[in-house]
Amino acid sequence: MRVAVLGGTGFVGRYIVDELLRQGHSVNVLIRPGSGHKAPESDNCALIAGDLDDAAALEQLVADSDAVIYSVGILREFPDQGISFQALHYDGVVRVALAAEQAGTKRFLLMSANGVKPNGTAYQRTKYAAEEHIRKLGLNWTVFRPSVIFGDPRGGMEFASHLKQEIIDSPLPAPLFYPGLIPWRSGKFTLSPVHVQDVATAVVGVLDRDDASQRIFHLCGPSTLTWKDIIYILSEACGKSKLMFPAPALGLGIAASVMERFDWFPLTKDQLTMLMEGNSCDGREIFDLLGIKPVVFEVENLGYLKNPQ
Ligand SMILES: NC(=O)c1ccc[n+]([C@@H]2O[C@H](COP(=O)([O-])OP(=O)(O)OC[C@H]3O[C@@H](n4cnc5c(N)ncnc54)[C@H](OP(=O)(O)O)[C@@H]3O)[C@@H](O)[C@H]2O)c1
């Protein structure tokens, strides 16, 4: 197959491109200005320069392709720089889906997120709206809703390396966030970290599967862990013993809503809201369908934290 990939320079997208190439597919990857250094190198990979609002580049990207994979996404927006959830999670999908329809490309795979909903945060609403949009078109679509994704970020940052930098390596005790005023539920919200290679294997695995068409799959790891479990596992993986303390999410939320406009501030108010909602789900449907044994979020699979590339 020839597969057009958007987001192929990102953490997940690079694993997807590698898996596509490993399975003998040809790949077209959109490379936006300034990201050339992240472009995959392979004779089976065509690099198309351009951005999401460049109709000619999108036309070239999807031309002759059998499938499109949309793995673009952001965690925080900077509207004064034109970087918004609306632009990247929704408008981009609408444009690419139109280009795909015009080129006669039927298969469309969308990387969404666990917890998306019509009345959630802007991140969740825009991803949900993109799902709704492609479901209305005459495409053979598959939507993936991953929980947090871990795995060697190969020089970049992902869920675990980000927490290592912000919490484990900090001289301060690790915060066990709690809702409301009483700390009896501190650090109790749950997540199901899923390994990036399992995500890539699942995405590439459904490309030619009719039984995966017109379906939404949750991508979650085999264990559901509390925030406290995750801090503990990360501390162990980094060879550290970490003190923890109950921290009211309310206070941090207020600070984040003021400070999130600065990109050095580590968290936005919406990110905190989504974290406290929990991010766990059951990923067995897709893993069983494709015969994947998912990687567990445990110390032996986090070696990359000690020796980052
Ligand atoms: N990682 C997770 O834990 C996680 C969890 C749930 C869902 N997801 C979803 O999975 C997808 C992939 O995530 P990821 O972790 O691979 O993200 P990532 O590493 O940040 O990569 C995001 C991709 O989007 C592109 N992008 C970012 N800003 C852009 C902009 N202003 N204009 C055009 N393209 C832009 C990036 O291009 P450049 O390389 O040019 O910057 C990159 O290719 C996203 O849809 C994300 O929402 C991820």
The ligand as an SDF file (V2000), in Angstrom:
LIG
                    3D

 48 52  0  0  0  0  0  0  0  0999 V2000
    1.4810   10.9270   23.1470 N   0  0  0  0  0  0  0  0  0  0  0  0
    0.4100   10.6390   23.8760 C   0  0  0  0  0  0  0  0  0  0  0  0
    0.5000   10.2710   25.0760 O   0  0  0  0  0  0  0  0  0  0  0  0
   -0.9620   10.7160   23.2490 C   0  0  0  0  0  0  0  0  0  0  0  0
   -2.0830   10.3140   23.9950 C   0  0  0  0  0  0  0  0  0  0  0  0
   -3.3450   10.3860   23.4170 C   0  0  0  0  0  0  0  0  0  0  0  0
   -3.4870   10.8320   22.1150 C   0  0  0  0  0  0  0  0  0  0  0  0
   -2.3740   11.2170   21.4210 N   0  0  0  0  0  0  0  0  0  0  0  0
   -2.5520   11.6960   20.0400 C   0  0  0  0  0  0  0  0  0  0  0  0
   -1.6720   10.9820   19.1780 O   0  0  0  0  0  0  0  0  0  0  0  0
   -1.2500   11.8400   18.1140 C   0  0  0  0  0  0  0  0  0  0  0  0
    0.2690   11.8390   18.0610 C   0  0  0  0  0  0  0  0  0  0  0  0
    0.7800   12.3550   19.2780 O   0  0  0  0  0  0  0  0  0  0  0  0
    2.3420   12.4980   19.5200 P   0  0  0  0  0  0  0  0  0  0  0  0
    2.6150   12.1360   20.9280 O   0  0  0  0  0  0  0  0  0  0  0  0
    3.0820   11.8190   18.4330 O   0  0  0  0  0  0  0  0  0  0  0  0
    2.5250   14.0710   19.3680 O   0  0  0  0  0  0  0  0  0  0  0  0
    3.8570   14.8590   18.9570 P   0  0  0  0  0  0  0  0  0  0  0  0
    5.0700   14.0790   19.2040 O   0  0  0  0  0  0  0  0  0  0  0  0
    3.7610   16.1990   19.5870 O   0  0  0  0  0  0  0  0  0  0  0  0
    3.6990   15.0060   17.3680 O   0  0  0  0  0  0  0  0  0  0  0  0
    2.6700   15.7630   16.8630 C   0  0  0  0  0  0  0  0  0  0  0  0
    2.7130   15.8580   15.3630 C   0  0  0  0  0  0  0  0  0  0  0  0
    1.8340   16.9440   15.0300 O   0  0  0  0  0  0  0  0  0  0  0  0
    2.5640   17.9030   14.2750 C   0  0  0  0  0  0  0  0  0  0  0  0
    2.2570   19.2860   14.6530 N   0  0  0  0  0  0  0  0  0  0  0  0
    2.4330   19.8530   15.8660 C   0  0  0  0  0  0  0  0  0  0  0  0
    2.1380   21.1600   15.8140 N   0  0  0  0  0  0  0  0  0  0  0  0
    1.7870   21.4170   14.5290 C   0  0  0  0  0  0  0  0  0  0  0  0
    1.3790   22.5910   13.8420 C   0  0  0  0  0  0  0  0  0  0  0  0
    1.2860   23.7730   14.4700 N   0  0  0  0  0  0  0  0  0  0  0  0
    1.0740   22.4860   12.5330 N   0  0  0  0  0  0  0  0  0  0  0  0
    1.1770   21.3030   11.8910 C   0  0  0  0  0  0  0  0  0  0  0  0
    1.5620   20.1510   12.4840 N   0  0  0  0  0  0  0  0  0  0  0  0
    1.8660   20.2180   13.7890 C   0  0  0  0  0  0  0  0  0  0  0  0
    4.0210   17.6860   14.6090 C   0  0  0  0  0  0  0  0  0  0  0  0
    4.8110   18.1830   13.5500 O   0  0  0  0  0  0  0  0  0  0  0  0
    6.2990   18.7340   13.8180 P   0  0  0  0  0  0  0  0  0  0  0  0
    7.1480   17.5110   14.0220 O   0  0  0  0  0  0  0  0  0  0  0  0
    6.5800   19.4580   12.5640 O   0  0  0  0  0  0  0  0  0  0  0  0
    6.2290   19.5950   15.0350 O   0  0  0  0  0  0  0  0  0  0  0  0
    4.0950   16.1750   14.7980 C   0  0  0  0  0  0  0  0  0  0  0  0
    4.2820   15.5390   13.5580 O   0  0  0  0  0  0  0  0  0  0  0  0
   -1.8630   13.2020   18.3950 C   0  0  0  0  0  0  0  0  0  0  0  0
   -3.0680   13.3180   17.6960 O   0  0  0  0  0  0  0  0  0  0  0  0
   -2.1500   13.1590   19.8670 C   0  0  0  0  0  0  0  0  0  0  0  0
   -3.2050   14.0200   20.2540 O   0  0  0  0  0  0  0  0  0  0  0  0
   -1.1140   11.1650   21.9490 C   0  0  0  0  0  0  0  0  0  0  0  0
  1  2  1  0
  2  3  2  0
  2  4  1  0
  4  5  1  0
  4 48  2  0
  5  6  2  0
  6  7  1  0
  7  8  2  0
  8  9  1  0
  8 48  1  0
  9 10  1  0
  9 46  1  0
 10 11  1  0
 11 12  1  0
 11 44  1  0
 12 13  1  0
 13 14  1  0
 14 15  2  0
 14 16  1  0
 14 17  1  0
 17 18  1  0
 18 19  2  0
 18 20  1  0
 18 21  1  0
 21 22  1  0
 22 23  1  0
 23 24  1  0
 23 42  1  0
 24 25  1  0
 25 26  1  0
 25 36  1  0
 26 27  1  0
 26 35  1  0
 27 28  2  0
 28 29  1  0
 29 30  1  0
 29 35  2  0
 30 31  1  0
 30 32  2  0
 32 33  1  0
 33 34  2  0
 34 35  1  0
 36 37  1  0
 36 42  1  0
 37 38  1  0
 38 39  2  0
 38 40  1  0
 38 41  1  0
 42 43  1  0
 44 45  1  0
 44 46  1  0
 46 47  1  0
M  CHG  2   8   1  16  -1
M  END
$$$$
